[in-house]
């Protein structure tokens, strides 16, 4: 399988520092996604090599699966690329390279690619904890007493494939006895988001939800579609970037009564979200978390910050002091929050909220870019990146909002800083 070297050009770095607007920004995001795919490919290759070198009992299973993936890719490169880009595949490969995963699970990746490509194959694959997950497709629940390794075949059926397990035919697109299918939500031509509530590698935290029931899955689907309509109509630059980056939504338990969301460097392309409450809030979450995903990917190609000095800084959106990289993440994400509300300043129903939110977050993110530039801990590339971000925010600061909204935003900010100071005595 092909591996490429990647770098981010100066023009792409500048485009990533600006609001999502299509064009150069979208090309830069495409470069980040290509780099992440190559990272996954390298990790998979390392999984196979390390398993052989260590004499892992499933080393041969991994080697055979790698050969099958290479064979499928020769004729159908996109299904293989799609499987290798899948967030849970990257997380599994990274954990396995650290000695925390089973290299034989590569057979499940190959089977998923074969299903998507509609290519016949048969592979032996380990069953872990009484289940077998095919990334991006679903979970097989073999009968009690099934051996540790089972033989699974893919039988071509039109443009995709069926599974054959011990003579039992399974259509992986829908729930069947012994099979739980993941929910896939088509949003635009060529863009489908998977609601992943099954894969053990879907998220690095311990707050994942168990499989959603049918009513909750429908609720997620409805909210996601409503969020996508809003983004595609009012935030086309954000929508275009999401269609390039986003692969899965991972349901997680809310830590408080507020909506919870997160992104992780281990699972690029996945966004963790607690039960969505509506299309508007989910659209804002997606715009916010997209920034974290982009910055995580960018920081793996370009050094933006010097090694952590141990200094911690005030963040206008957090109760705790933040390291500089966390501060950069917050500034970048909250610039997107400000940009989101900026598009709704004149909406009849949303205007009061939008004006106050825009005023608050443009000022907060701008303040933090100053902290970042004054820290002395940014690299040359990091300085250029933050300077570009600050330039955008400075332009937004000059845009008028009603005095009442400005005053409300100021009160919010003052209360946050007072609470932060009181917490520290």
C-alpha atoms as one frame of an Amber mdcrd trajectory, in Angstrom:
protein
   0.000   0.000   0.000   1.207   3.492  -0.875   2.742   5.850   1.706   3.461
   9.535   0.984   5.406  12.321   2.658   3.454  15.425   3.616   4.142  19.075
   4.341   1.938  22.122   4.752   2.752  25.059   2.489   2.906  28.641   3.755
  -0.256  29.456   1.818  -2.104  26.525   3.403  -0.942  27.537   6.881  -2.273
  31.041   6.265  -5.558  29.666   4.931  -6.032  27.460   7.995  -5.604  30.488
  10.260  -8.532  32.250   8.559 -12.251  31.372   8.844 -13.450  28.439   6.774
 -14.276  29.922   3.379 -13.681  27.221   0.778 -10.998  27.571  -1.873  -7.500
  27.588  -0.385  -8.872  26.775   3.072 -10.588  23.639   1.786  -7.470  22.558
  -0.099  -5.455  22.971   3.093  -7.934  20.803   5.009  -7.610  18.206   2.262
  -3.843  18.194   2.834  -4.403  17.547   6.538  -6.734  14.649   5.771  -4.227
  13.147   3.338  -1.527  13.362   6.015  -3.777  11.603   8.509  -4.497   8.811
   6.048  -0.770   8.326   5.521  -0.296   8.235   9.276  -2.862   5.446   9.537
  -1.135   3.544   6.732   2.206   3.817   8.488   0.683   2.623  11.742  -0.937
  -0.365  10.024   2.350  -1.299   8.376   4.065  -1.026  11.759   1.384  -3.209
  13.368   2.174  -6.006  10.909   5.945  -5.644  11.267   5.895  -5.470  15.062
   3.560  -8.455  15.360   5.958 -10.542  13.270   9.018  -9.308  15.150   7.475
 -10.099  18.538   6.081 -13.448  17.496   2.519 -12.436  18.343   0.136 -15.399
  18.015  -1.984 -13.406  15.537   0.953 -12.138  13.468   0.031 -14.363  10.517
  -3.570 -13.168  10.636  -2.353  -9.572  10.398   0.053 -10.367   7.564  -2.653
 -12.129   5.588  -5.085  -9.241   6.147  -2.468  -6.737   4.950  -1.982  -8.750
   1.759  -5.753  -8.816   1.164  -5.979  -5.045   1.674  -3.185  -4.517  -0.857
  -4.952  -6.803  -3.343  -8.271  -4.989  -2.954  -6.576  -1.602  -3.227  -5.056
  -2.509  -6.585  -8.545  -2.636  -8.118 -10.641  -0.572  -5.703  -8.470   2.037
  -3.956 -11.262   4.220  -2.533 -12.940   1.561  -0.317  -9.549   0.675   1.151
  -8.666   4.323   1.693 -12.028   4.891   3.342 -11.468   2.028   5.752  -7.931
   3.130   6.577  -9.115   6.714   7.206 -11.795   5.512   9.624 -11.146   7.059
  13.071 -11.435   3.808  15.022  -8.921   2.117  12.686  -6.316   4.771  13.415
  -6.992   4.514  17.158  -6.751   0.707  17.092  -3.497   0.799  15.115  -1.952
   3.329  17.500  -2.971   1.318  20.567  -1.679  -1.882  18.994   1.685  -0.286
  18.242   1.805   0.563  21.952   1.162  -3.074  22.826  -2.459  -2.483  23.890
  -4.342  -4.033  20.980  -4.645  -7.206  18.897  -2.853  -7.047  15.520  -5.256
  -9.695  14.244  -7.983  -7.062  14.166  -6.485  -5.922  10.868  -8.491  -8.816
   9.400 -11.680  -6.980  10.429 -10.432  -3.879   8.595  -9.780  -5.945   5.471
 -13.208  -7.549   5.674 -14.824  -4.101   5.966 -12.907  -2.955   2.875 -13.983
  -6.075   0.987 -17.636  -5.448   1.889 -17.426  -1.837   0.669 -15.662  -2.890
  -2.530 -17.870  -5.918  -3.166 -14.784  -8.148  -3.427 -14.772 -11.812  -2.451
 -12.375 -12.877   0.272 -12.160 -15.102   3.331 -10.149 -14.291   6.432  -9.640
 -15.691   9.897 -10.354 -12.961  12.435 -10.141 -12.887  16.250 -13.287 -12.595
  18.350 -12.686 -10.325  21.335 -14.985 -10.331  24.348 -17.582 -12.387  22.495
 -17.945  -9.904  19.646 -16.366  -8.924  16.366 -16.569  -5.335  15.099 -16.040
  -4.479  11.445 -15.008  -0.795  11.540 -17.592   1.502  10.041 -20.095  -1.318
   9.488 -21.251  -2.983  12.695 -20.819  -5.705  15.283 -21.089  -9.459  14.962
 -22.296 -11.340  18.046 -21.272 -14.975  17.514 -23.066 -17.723  19.446 -21.753
 -18.813  22.802 -18.913 -21.276  22.411 -17.555 -19.667  19.231 -13.785 -20.224
  19.027 -11.323 -17.384  19.594 -10.706 -17.091  15.848 -13.517 -17.439  13.305
 -13.510 -17.657   9.538 -15.517 -14.900   7.837 -16.128 -14.601   4.114 -17.312
 -11.686   1.998 -19.634 -12.642  -0.842 -20.044 -10.024  -3.604 -23.593  -8.708
  -3.970 -23.976  -5.866  -6.417 -21.686  -2.954  -5.551 -21.048  -4.175  -2.006
 -20.807  -7.514  -0.210 -22.546  -9.832   2.217 -20.933 -11.604   5.145 -20.825
 -15.368   5.449 -20.150 -16.595   8.976 -20.415 -20.344   9.511 -22.790 -20.578
   6.562 -25.013 -17.796   7.882 -25.519 -14.967   5.369 -25.605 -11.441   6.828
 -26.376  -8.157   5.121 -24.145  -5.717   7.054 -26.327  -2.731   6.119 -29.120
  -3.652   8.532 -29.702  -5.329  11.891 -30.073  -9.089  11.653 -29.925 -11.921
  14.188 -26.368 -11.918  15.487 -25.499  -8.647  13.733 -25.869  -5.002  14.848
 -25.437  -2.468  12.056 -24.132   1.028  12.607 -26.371   3.950  11.657 -25.291
   5.894   8.568 -26.778   9.317   7.850 -26.387  10.537   4.237 -26.118  14.332
   4.239 -24.896  15.206   0.748 -23.664  13.358  -2.348 -20.546  11.515  -1.280
 -20.899  12.581   2.368 -22.343  10.214   4.983 -21.786  10.415   8.737 -21.730
   7.246  10.838 -23.126   7.283  14.366 -20.627   4.951  15.999 -21.949   3.469
  19.236 -20.304   0.044  18.845 -16.583   0.063  18.036 -14.402  -0.409  21.144
 -11.839   1.956  19.582 -14.338   4.651  18.622 -13.212   7.011  21.406 -10.271
   7.063  23.865 -12.366   8.076  26.873 -14.458   5.922  29.214 -17.614   8.006
  28.819 -19.009   6.417  25.664 -22.679   5.545  25.507 -23.808   1.965  24.982
 -25.694   1.203  21.801 -28.510   3.701  21.266 -32.046   2.405  21.020 -34.083
   3.048  17.879 -35.769   6.202  19.210 -32.480   7.822  20.214 -30.844   6.900
  16.918 -33.712   8.628  15.118 -33.306  11.673  17.342 -29.612  11.842  16.504
 -30.374  11.458  12.807 -32.979  14.231  12.855 -30.700  16.642  14.738 -27.768
  15.881  12.455 -29.824  16.525   9.348 -31.138  19.790  10.801 -27.597  20.859
  11.718 -26.369  20.041   8.223 -29.160  22.052   6.601 -28.208  25.082   8.681
 -24.500  24.702   7.993 -24.851  24.117   4.272 -27.210  27.102   3.890 -25.601
  29.636   6.242 -22.049  28.369   6.766 -20.992  26.797   3.445 -17.269  27.027
   4.199 -17.683  25.113   7.460 -19.965  22.597   5.736 -17.414  21.961   2.984
 -14.642  21.343   5.512 -16.837  19.074   7.621 -17.700  17.021   4.546 -13.944
  16.522   4.093 -13.079  15.746   7.730 -16.056  14.290   9.579 -16.591  10.523
   9.475 -18.260   9.588  12.761 -20.232  11.011  15.637 -19.626   9.159  18.898
 -22.378   9.328  21.542 -20.962  10.066  25.003 -22.455  10.663  28.430 -22.910
  14.324  29.368 -20.740  15.303  32.334 -23.140  18.053  33.404 -26.587  19.259
  32.389 -24.920  21.159  29.542 -24.250  19.733  26.094 -20.860  18.009  26.007
 -18.564  17.574  23.005 -14.922  16.751  22.386 -12.330  15.822  19.771  -9.227
  13.659  20.129  -5.937  13.448  18.296  -6.241   9.638  18.399  -9.513   9.617
  16.455  -9.217  12.231  13.706 -12.541  12.456  11.902 -14.600  11.586  14.990
 -16.483  14.047  17.173 -17.852  12.927  20.529 -21.209  14.457  21.478 -23.757
  13.939  24.223 -27.409  13.652  23.198 -28.059  16.587  20.838 -30.829  18.984
  21.796 -31.414  20.540  18.399 -30.007  21.370  15.008 -28.694  24.838  15.919
 -26.710  23.672  18.939 -25.339  20.660  17.083 -24.308  22.860  14.152 -22.379
  25.107  16.551 -20.734  22.075  18.160 -19.637  20.735  14.788 -18.161  24.107
  13.787 -16.326  24.297  17.131 -14.982  20.728  17.137 -13.929  20.955  13.486
 -11.347  23.523  14.594  -9.939  21.183  17.215  -9.685  18.392  14.636  -7.898
  20.660  12.157  -5.457  21.928  14.772  -4.713  18.402  16.007  -3.907  17.323
  12.457  -1.909  20.459  11.691   0.225  20.072  14.811   1.291  16.604  13.646
   2.750  18.089  10.465   3.969  21.514  11.669   5.480  22.427  15.049   3.504
  25.418  16.280   4.671  25.546  19.897   7.968  24.879  21.642   8.123  22.035
  24.192   5.886  22.693  27.203   7.638  25.005  29.654   5.210  24.220  32.463
   3.672  27.708  32.419  -0.119  27.906  32.630  -2.419  30.673  31.428  -5.891
  32.102  31.977  -8.447  30.953  29.389 -11.743  32.913  29.190 -13.668  29.696
  28.507 -12.207  27.333  31.096 -12.236  27.132  34.912  -8.631  25.869  35.011
  -5.278  27.331  33.889  -4.202  25.986  30.504  -0.889  25.001  28.927  -0.036
  27.007  25.831  -1.158  24.319  23.379  -4.520  24.095  25.151  -4.777  27.874
  25.018  -4.128  27.809  21.264  -6.801  25.150  20.820  -9.297  27.263  22.724
  -8.538  30.439  20.779  -8.844  28.648  17.450 -12.113  26.928  18.388 -13.712
  30.019  19.917 -12.788  32.098  16.904 -14.995  29.659  14.993 -17.732  30.121
  17.607 -17.548  33.882  17.087 -17.604  33.368  13.330 -20.640  31.129  13.636
 -22.678  33.738  15.518 -21.447  36.484  13.197 -23.517  34.895  10.418 -26.685
  35.207  12.530 -26.429  38.807  13.768 -29.426  39.912  11.743 -31.638  36.837
  12.223 -35.009  37.847  13.600 -35.131  35.211  16.356 -31.435  34.669  17.000
 -30.139  38.235  16.820 -30.040  39.042  20.583 -28.187  35.850  21.429 -25.987
  35.989  18.335 -24.900  39.580  19.002 -23.894  38.889  22.601 -22.153  35.588
  21.778 -20.281  37.181  18.878 -19.166  40.114  21.031 -17.982  37.852  23.823
 -16.055  35.264  21.868 -14.392  37.606  19.366 -12.984  39.594  22.305 -11.977
  36.491  24.276 -10.222  34.820  21.360  -8.504  38.076  20.390  -7.254  38.543
  23.963  -5.806  35.045  23.991  -4.024  35.472  20.668  -2.179  38.346  22.356
  -1.233  36.060  25.233   0.019  33.472  22.773   2.128  35.961  20.822   3.582
  37.430  24.026   4.464  34.032  25.499   7.716  33.577  23.632   6.816  29.908
  23.229   5.516  29.886  19.664   7.653  28.628  16.818   8.076  30.726  13.690
   5.222  28.830  12.031   3.125  29.156  15.176   3.709  32.900  15.254   2.562
  33.263  11.649  -0.465  31.093  12.319  -1.586  33.005  15.424  -0.859  36.355
  13.774  -3.198  35.414  10.938  -5.890  34.373  13.402  -5.459  37.611  15.364
  -5.783  39.664  12.176  -9.207  38.142  11.479 -10.383  38.683  15.049  -9.112
  42.261  15.021 -11.261  42.968  11.979 -14.285  41.507  13.752 -13.668  43.691
  16.810 -14.266  46.724  14.615 -17.706  45.493  13.550 -20.550  47.183  15.486
 -22.979  45.340  17.739 -25.765  46.925  19.795 -24.553  48.463  23.100 -26.787
  46.109  25.105 -25.148  43.056  23.521 -21.679  44.478  24.109 -22.529  45.175
  27.741 -23.933  41.681  28.258 -20.829  40.116  26.714 -18.641  42.207  28.992
 -20.598  41.112  32.089 -20.234  37.439  31.088 -16.495  37.869  30.684 -16.073
  39.759  33.966 -18.026  37.118  35.893 -15.878  34.362  34.425 -12.654  36.111
  35.374 -13.941  36.894  38.884 -14.955  33.261  39.445 -11.585  32.085  38.111
  -9.740  34.441  40.486 -11.914  33.497  43.484 -11.215  29.799  42.882  -7.506
  30.529  43.283  -7.866  32.555  46.449
